[in-house]
Amino acid sequence: MSEPAATPGVKPTEPVFRERLGAPIVRDAWLLAAVPLGLAIVADLLGSTALCVGLLLTAGFVVFFFRNPRRDPPGDERSVVAPADGRVLEAGEMERSDGSKAMGVAIFLSVFNVHVNRIPVAGRVLSVERSGVRYRAAFDRRAEMDNARCELVLETARGEQVGVVQIVGLIARRIVCHPQVGEWVERGARYGLIRFGSRTDVVLPPNAELLVKRGDRVRGGRTVLAELPRDA
């Protein structure tokens, strides 16, 4: 990824995050698909056509699951793009752990959605924190507090803090989050993924204007979820 244009509030010496998820298919796909593909070869040699076909379909689905399309985000730096494909579970005012108010959008990803996550707004990484131990279904309200998660907090050029939270689901067992504290990350950058069913939340300043509602379908890096205030 090329160097971002000069942005107010960004020091020239700050490190810039580089995408590692650039291939059309995430590398994990080939490692995970190798098992059912190898078993399919064995099944074919043993003359079990039905089992062979089933295993080939499984390998094909694994590759499909890890597809990684390139997308250019619409709008400008005040436009908050969806961090993931999926269905909006919740959109509205929420309360942070410290009691302060915020605007939040929760997105549920089924196993048929693209699972590569994208940065909602350009900013400096303030923190990356992992917590939680459970693996409840991602659409379960208790998953928001109990499930294993990774929360990345960004600071925009204007000093606003925006959080993006990767939350595992019932089947998911691994969260990948590449950015490091101190790096500047561009809006729409592919920064991580969650394996096999999950949820991704965005936590915005209380004065952000939401543009989506519960039940809406969104596309990571393409759908504008909200607008940050444009007043200086």
Secondary structure, 3 states (H helix, E strand, C coil): CCCCCCCCCCCCCCCECCCCCCCCECCHHHHHHHHHHHHHHHHHHCCCHHHHHHHHHHHHHHHHHCECCCCCCCCCCCEEECCCCEEEEEEEEEECCCCCEEEEEEEEECCCCCCEEECCCCEEEEEEEEECCECCCCCCCCHHHHECEEEEEEECCCCCEEEEEEEECCCCCCEEECCCCCCEECCCCEEEEECCCEEEEEEECCCCEECCCCCCEECCCCCEEEECCCCC
